[in-house]
């Protein structure tokens, strides 16, 4: 019994034998042994049942602790799978957002490049038309200058318009 108490870390209370004070010489040796055995078996059964109760209590409490730890570990494993899955999908979502923003940026660049190309073609056409209009005006101006110079030369040669001789009419000399 003492070994069980040591094995299960149980404190034994000191049980006093009620026959300790009896002198075996006063009683018959046979009767003393019988009485001692009867008292010992009662004491042992009481002590054993106390010890058994305490061992069972410890067993149940340790069993509850182990069961709680096992349930906590099961929950942790399930949560860790879910957390890994959640982290994986968060990472995939972030990658998708990054790729989407880069693709959107490239599309905007391509659209802007196409618009820029169109605007450049329009600008080139505008410059060409403007140059043609300038050349046409210059050609017309030069032609007008030539016509005006011819006309002025004609007026000067014929002494017409503002190129008349100044001073009244002189009478031609008679001969």
Secondary structure, DSSP 8 states (H G I E B T S, - for coil): -HHHHHHTT--------TTTTS-TTTS-HHHHHHHHHHHHHHHHHHHHHHHHHHHHHHHHHHHHHHHHHHHHHHHHHHHHHHHHHHHHHHHHHHHHHHHHHHHHHHHHHHHHHHHHHHHHHHHHHHHHHHHHHHHHHHHHHHHHHHHHHHHHHHHHHHT-GGGS-SSS-------
